[in-house]
């Protein structure tokens, strides 16, 4: 701690890392696949919204804002994130409570805040970044693997905001927030035996969660997951149309702007949660695999940065942010493919959405910061 204080007071925080070129600490090997993903996303989004130029311009502006935020996040020293993590967590919790008090409702969910002088934003998306930072801050200076009581506190730090988000309701984002905290705990060196015993201990609470916390429409999604044809015009409609679009694309797809499921409005939420189905229909298996490979490249580079990080905090944060991003992508692909019940998780950096894209790019700015400052203590 004294070393960090000397670093902070010496003004070194504001100096460039001499090992870096004049690149604002952006990591090219991580930046390139991210840019490719965003490029594919903008192209397919333009098709999914029936070539509505205003929506494309809107999303482009949000991604540009996210890129600027990522550049600034990469320039900041990792010590800033460690120092501010508890404050950011507290602000995040206050924002989630504020959503219940005077949040904006859309499509049956109360998830957004529309504050004076600020654009409308979704606090739950910001918690995807804040929770891993906070859990890593809690564990970084403790002996690892953590003790049982420390694991419990770490998981509670993730469970509180996740529970608030699930009540909005937003099950998909709540799962990802909880996953962000859980990944930090797993990366801290916890034993597999402890993981197995913890999972067994949670099993008795599953029925209580089902009856007390899940809404009726969420329960119906689970039932239709096993048999979508039981309600083909209702709860099963989304998954039936999604798998139809994926299957109809074949190897090479029908061609960009030539998809019928989205253009004829058979595919719901084609520009957000089910945009992967548009990729499958128009760009085919090759388009889907290309996007998955890009996600894998991002994960591989992020985990490489985590392994090379200079301290425990950096390793936990870089690893958790990277893996949570990848889990987000896999969850969306699994939903669109009919492998898991519909949860509402967007496809990272491809689906339309401002807060989600900016939060993700900021998270990778933090990962780049950890890499460029990997010699710090």
N, C-alpha and C positions, 0 to 999 in steps of 0.2 A: 504493500500500500504506500509506503514511504517513497519507493522508486517511482510509482505512478504520480504521486504528488509532485516530486521533483520534475518529472516529465511535463506535467501540466503547467507548473509555474514557470518553467524555463522558456515557454513560448514555442516549444518544438511542435506543438499541435498544429501550428499555422504554417510550418515549413514543409516543403515538398519532400517526399521520400527520394533520396538521391539515386535509388536503384531504378526509378521509373523514368521513362522517357516523357516527353511533353504530351501526355495523353490523358490528363485529368484522372489518372489512376484507373482508367477503364481497362478491363482485361479483354484483349481481342478474341481469345479462344472461347470466352463466355459470351461476349457481345455478338459475335457473328451468328451463332445459331438463334439467339434471341431476336436479332433483326430479321432473320429468315422466317421465323415463326410469325412475327408481326406482319411481314410482307404477305405471307400466305393468308393470314387472318383478314387483312384489309381487302385483299382480292376476293376472297370467298364471301366476306360480309357484303361487298358491293353487289354480288349476285343474290345473296339471301334476302336483301331488302329491295329486290326488284330494281337495281341500279339507281337507287335514290341517292343522288350526289350529296344532299345535305347531311344524311346520316353518315356517309363516308367521311365527309369533311369534319363532322363532329368527333368521330372516333379517331381520326388522324390527329386532331388537335389534342385529344386526351393522351394519346400515345406520345406525342411530342412533349407534352407537359410531364409525362412519366419519365421520358428520357432525360429531360433537364433535371428532374428530381433525382434520378438514378446517378447522374453525373455528380451532383452535389453530395449525395449519400456516399459515393465512392471516395470523394475527396476528404470527407470527414474522417477523423481518427477513430478507430474502434473503441477507444477509451470513452469517447463521447456517448456512444450507445450504451456501454456498460454503466456509465454514471447516470444516464437519464432513464434507464429502463423502468425503475419503479415509478417515476413520475409519469411516463408515457402510459404505463399500465393503469394508474389511477385515473388519468384523463380518459382512457378508453372505457373504463368501467362507468365513469360518470356519463360519457356519451351514450353508452348502451342503456343506462337508466333513463336518460333524457329521451331516447327513442320511444319508450313506453309512455312518457308524459306528454310529449308534443311532437312525436315523429310523424312523418308523412306516410300515408298508407297508399299502396298501389297493388292491385291484383290480389287483394285479400291479406296482404302482409304489411306490417308496420316496421320498416327496416331503415328508413332514410331520415336524415336531419336536414332541414332547410333553414339555416341560420342567416341572420342579416350579414351582409358583406361577404358571404361565403357561398360557393356553389353547393348545390345539394350533394350530399355524400352519404355513404353507407358505413357507419362506424364498425360494423362487424368485419368488414374487409380489412380494416386497419389492424384489428386484433390478430389477424393471421401473422402479422409481423411482430406485434408487440408481445404476444404470449411467449414465443420462443426466446425473445430477448430477455424477458423477465425471468423465465424459468432458468435460463443459462446464467443470468446474474445471480440467482439464488444459489446455484450449485457450484459456480466456478471456483470459489475459494474454500470449498469444503473437501474433505477426503473422499476420493472416489474409489470404488462405487459407493453411492450414498447409502446411508442407513435407512431402515424402513420408515422412520418418522419423517425423514427428509424427502423420501419418495412420495409419501402421503401429502406433504405440504406442496411439493412441486406439482403434483397432479391436481391438487385443489386450486392452485393458481390458474391452471388451464380450465378446470371444470366450471368455475364461477362464470367467466365470460361465455363459455360454450353453452351453459345452461340458459343464460339470458338470451342468447341468439336463437336457441331452439324454440324459446317461447315466443319469438316474434311473429309467426314461426318461420324458421329457416334451418331445417335439419341439415342440409348439405354443408352450409358454412359452419354450423356448430360442430359437425364431425371434423371438419378440417382444422378448426381452432383447437379442438381437443387433441387431434393428431399432432399438431405442432408442438404442444407441450409434452405429449407422450414420446415423440421422437427424441426430444432433448434428454428425457429420462433414460431411454434405451441407449443413446449414445454415451451416456455417463458411465457405462460399464456395468449396469445392473445385470445380475445373473439370470440366465434363462429359467432356472428353477423358480426364481422369484416371480418372473413374468407369468409362468404357468400357474403358480399358486394364486397370484393376483387375479388372473382370468377366472379361475374356479370360484374365487370369493365373490366375484361380481355376478355370477350366473343367477343366484337367487333374486337379484334385483331386476332382472330382465322383465318378468311379468309385471312388477310394479311400474316400471317405466312404460310398458305397453299400455296399461290401463290408466295411468295418472298423467302422462305427459304427451303421448301421441294424439294428434287430432284425428278425427274420423277419416278425413281425406287421406292422411298419411297411412292409416291402417288399410284403407282401401287400395292404396298403391302396393302395399305388400301382398295383399291377396291377388291382385291382378298381375303382379310379377310372376306368380306361379301359373296363372292361366289368363293371359291377356284377352283371349277370345270370350271370356265370361262377361265382359263389358266392353265390346269392341267400339261402341260409339261414345263411351264415357271414359272411365279411368284407364282402359286399355288402349285408347286411341293413339296416344303419343308414342308408345313403344311399338305398336303395330306399324304405324307410318314411318317411324324411324328405321326399323329393321327392313322395311320394304325399300326405303330409299337407299340404305347401305347395300342391300343385295342387288338392286337394279343397276348399280354402277359398274359391276363387273370388274375387269382388270384395269381398264383405262378410263372408265367413266363415260358419261354421255357428252361431256364437253362443258367447259366453263359457260355459265349463263344458260345452259340447256336442261337443267334439272326440272322435272315436272312436279315432284312432291312439294317443294317449297314455292315454286312459281305459281302453282295452282292452289296454294294455301292449305294443302293437306297436312303438311308438317308443321305442328305448332312450335312456337318459340324457335323458329329456324335460324334466327340471328343471334340467339343467346345460348340456351342450354343444349339445343339440338343442332348446332352448327356443324358438328362432326358428321352428321347424316348428310348434310349438303355437300361436304367434301367427298364423302364416299360415293354419292350419286353422280357428282359432276366430274370428279378427278379419279374416281375408282380406287381400287386396292392400292395402286401405286401412290396416289395422293395421300391416302391414309398412312401407309407405311413410311412415306417420306416425312410426314409430320411427327410420327412416333419416333423415328430415328433422331430428329432434331431435339425432341424432348429428352431422349436418352443421352445425347451429346451434352445438353445443358446439365443433366444430372451428373454425368461422369466428370465434367469439369468442376462443378460445384463441390463434389465429394473429394476431388483431388485437392482443391483449395482448402477444404476442411482438414484433410490429413496433414497438410503443410502449415496449418495455422500455428502462430507462435505461442499460444496459450490455450488454456481450457475453455475460456469464454469464447474465443474465436472458433475453436473446433466445434463446440456445441451449437453455436449460432449458425455458422456456415453449413454444417451438416443438416440441421433441422430445417432451415429455410429451403435448402435444396430439395430435401426429401419430401417436405410438405408440398412444394410445387409439383413434384412428380406424382405424388399421391393424388393431388387435385386433378391432374391430367388423366391419370388412369381411372379415377372414379367417374369422370365425365364420359370417357370412352366406354367404360363398363355399362353405364346407364344407357347410353345411346345404342349399345349392342344388345341390350336386354339381359345382361349378366347379373345386374343388381337392380333393386327397386329404384324408381325415379326419386332423386334427392334434390335436384335443382342446382347442382354445382356447375358453374360455367367452365368452358374450355379455356385454360390460361392463355392470355394474350391473343386469343382468337375471337372469342365471343365478344359481342358488343357490351361495353360497360366501362365507366370511367374510373370509379374508385378501385375496382378490382385490378385493372391494368396498372394504375399508378402505384398501388400497394405492392404489386408483384415486382415492378421495376425498381422500386425503392429497396425491396428486400435483396435484389441482386446487386444493387449499389452497395449495400452493406457487405455482401459476400466479397465483392471486388475490393472494398476497403480493407477487409481482413487479409486478403491476399497481398495487397500492395504495402501494407504495414505489418507484414508477418514477423518482423524482427522485434516488435515492441514487447515490453513487459509491463 
